[in-house]
Amino acid sequence: MTVGIVLLAMIALFVGLRLYSVLGQRTGHEQQPVTRPETAKAAPLAPPKTEEASPAGAEPSGYVFEPEAAGGIRAIVSAESNFDVARFLEGAQAAYRMVLEAFWSGDRQTLSTLVSPDVRAAFEAAIDERERAGHKLENRLVAIERASIEDARVQGRVAEIDVRFDAFVAAVTRDANGEMIAGSMTDAIPTHDVWTFRRTLRSNDPNWVLVETDAVE
């Protein structure tokens, strides 16, 4: 599951972010989008300096990472001292929203700027199938309740970060006549997903690439 992410200052960190690798792709976004819903520029990770010590695993900004991720985060910071957890997660959330919205609306042009060729092919296959059926999605990302780093690791110069997103999505599928055939815009669906981002550290390319997505409980 991939992408170069963009938008605002922290989204400039995302231009080119390739997203959503075929690995765990889910086309379940069709009827119950984001039931598991479903990419980012180099995001700094050294916690900002504060006068008071923050609880272990928590950034002053409120962003968190699990204990299992601590070793990997230290390794990433060791290789690139400007890596910052809060900025990385802010960019990841921006990517999450942008990619889902582009996929739901069938915006191939936007997806082409955010995902790798393989991932784009997977998205476009799902969009093509939806269009052949005459279906249209009217999904809305209501809120990202929480984003946290579940794990992080470094092998050689390659770093991977698993980010969990707990969100709420309002989802509706309509047929060719505009009749609603699935979902509800008044009842938000809770979604829980883990996206894995990968990047070669100390490289000229600052983009993190989404290489896998999984639905979790």
C-alpha positions in Angstrom: 0.0 0.0 0.0 2.1 4.5 -1.3 2.6 8.3 -2.1 4.3 11.7 -2.1 2.1 14.0 0.1 1.3 17.6 -0.3 -0.6 20.5 1.2 0.3 23.5 3.4 3.7 23.5 5.2 3.5 20.0 6.5 1.9 18.8 3.4 4.7 20.2 1.3 6.4 17.4 3.2 4.1 15.1 1.2 4.4 16.0 -2.5 5.1 12.8 -4.4 4.1 10.5 -1.5 3.2 7.2 -3.2 0.4 5.4 -1.5 -1.7 2.5 -0.7 0.3 -0.5 -1.9 -1.6 -3.5 -3.3 -0.4 -5.5 -0.4 -3.4 -4.9 1.8 -5.6 -2.9 -0.5 -9.2 -3.1 0.3 -12.0 -2.2 -2.0 -14.4 -2.4 0.9 -14.5 1.4 0.6 -17.2 0.7 -2.0 -20.1 -0.4 0.2 -18.8 0.4 3.6 -15.9 2.7 2.8 -13.2 2.6 5.4 -14.7 -0.2 7.4 -11.0 -0.8 7.6 -10.8 2.5 6.1 -7.0 2.9 4.4 1.5 8.3 2.7 4.2 11.6 3.3 7.3 13.7 3.1 10.2 13.2 5.4 8.8 14.0 8.8 11.1 15.0 11.6 10.7 12.9 14.7 12.8 14.2 17.5 10.3 15.3 20.2 10.2 19.1 20.6 12.1 20.3 23.6 9.9 21.4 26.4 10.5 22.6 29.9 8.5 19.7 31.4 9.1 16.1 30.7 6.4 14.5 28.7 5.0 11.0 29.6 6.8 8.2 27.8 5.4 7.6 24.4 3.7 11.0 24.2 4.6 14.1 22.3 3.8 17.5 23.9 1.4 18.1 21.1 -0.6 15.1 22.1 0.6 12.7 19.4 1.7 9.3 20.7 3.7 6.2 19.9 3.5 2.8 21.4 6.4 1.4 23.5 7.3 -1.1 20.7 8.0 1.9 18.5 10.5 3.6 20.8 13.6 1.7 19.6 12.8 2.3 15.9 12.1 6.0 16.5 15.5 6.4 18.2 17.2 4.6 15.3 15.4 7.0 12.8 16.4 10.1 14.9 19.9 8.7 15.1 20.1 8.7 11.3 18.2 12.0 10.8 18.1 14.2 13.8 15.4 16.5 12.3 12.8 13.7 12.3 9.8 14.8 14.5 6.9 12.6 15.5 4.3 15.3 15.6 5.1 16.6 12.2 5.2 13.1 10.7 1.8 12.3 12.1 0.3 15.6 11.0 1.5 14.8 7.5 0.2 11.2 7.7 -3.3 12.4 8.6 -3.3 14.9 5.7 -2.3 12.1 3.4 -5.0 9.8 4.8 -7.7 12.3 4.1 -6.4 13.3 0.7 -6.1 9.7 -0.6 -9.4 8.5 0.7 -11.2 11.5 -0.8 -9.6 11.1 -4.2 -10.4 7.4 -4.3 -14.0 7.9 -3.2 -14.6 10.6 -5.8 -12.8 8.6 -8.5 -10.3 11.5 -9.0 -7.6 9.6 -11.0 -5.6 12.7 -11.7 -5.1 13.5 -8.0 -4.3 9.9 -7.2 -1.7 9.9 -9.9 0.2 12.6 -8.0 -0.1 10.8 -4.7 0.5 7.1 -5.4 3.0 4.8 -7.2 2.1 3.2 -10.5 1.3 -0.2 -8.9 -0.9 1.3 -6.2 -2.6 3.6 -8.7 -3.4 0.6 -10.9 -5.1 -1.1 -7.9 -7.1 2.0 -7.1 -8.1 2.6 -10.7 -9.2 -1.1 -11.0 -11.6 -0.5 -8.1 -12.8 2.8 -9.5 -13.4 1.1 -12.9 -15.4 -1.7 -11.4 -17.5 0.9 -9.5 -18.1 2.9 -12.6 -19.1 -0.2 -14.6 -21.7 -1.0 -12.0 -22.9 2.6 -12.2 -22.2 3.2 -8.6 -21.1 6.5 -7.0 -19.7 7.0 -3.5 -20.7 9.9 -1.3 -18.3 9.3 1.6 -17.1 11.8 4.1 -14.3 11.5 6.6 -16.0 12.9 9.6 -13.0 12.9 12.0 -9.7 11.2 12.7 -10.1 10.5 16.4 -6.6 9.4 16.9 -3.3 8.8 15.0 -0.5 7.0 16.7 2.7 5.2 15.7 2.3 1.5 16.5 5.8 0.4 15.5 8.9 1.6 13.8 12.0 -0.2 12.5 15.2 0.4 10.6 17.0 -2.2 8.5 20.2 -0.8 6.9 19.1 2.6 5.7 15.5 1.6 5.2 13.0 2.8 7.8 9.4 1.7 8.2 6.7 3.3 10.4 3.3 1.8 11.2 0.7 4.4 11.8 -2.7 3.5 13.3 -5.7 5.7 12.4 -8.9 5.5 14.4 -11.5 7.5 12.5 -15.2 7.9 11.7 -16.6 7.9 8.2 -20.1 8.6 6.8 -20.6 6.4 3.8 -23.3 6.2 1.1 -23.3 4.3 -2.2 -25.8 5.4 -4.9 -26.8 3.6 -8.1 -26.9 5.1 -11.6 -30.3 6.6 -10.9 -29.0 8.3 -7.7 -30.9 6.0 -5.4 -29.1 5.1 -2.2 -28.2 1.4 -2.2 -25.9 1.2 0.9 -24.8 3.3 3.8 -26.0 6.4 5.7 -24.8 10.0 5.8 -26.2 10.4 9.4 -24.5 7.4 11.0 -20.7 7.5 11.0 -18.8 4.2 10.8 -15.9 3.7 13.2 -12.8 2.6 11.2 -9.5 1.3 12.4 -6.5 1.0 10.1 -2.7 0.6 10.2 -0.7 2.1 7.3 3.0 1.3 6.9 5.2 4.0 5.5 8.8 3.4 4.2 11.7 5.6 3.3 15.4 5.3 2.7 17.1 7.4 5.3 19.7 10.0 4.4 18.6 9.9 0.8 17.8 12.9 -1.4 14.2 11.8 -1.7 12.4 13.2 1.4 9.2 11.3 0.7 7.7 8.5 2.8 5.9 5.9 0.8 2.9 3.9 2.0 3.6 0.3 1.4 0.9 -1.5 3.3 -2.5 -1.0 4.8 -4.4 -3.3 7.2 -7.7 -3.2 9.0 -7.5 -3.8 12.7 -9.9 -4.2 15.6 
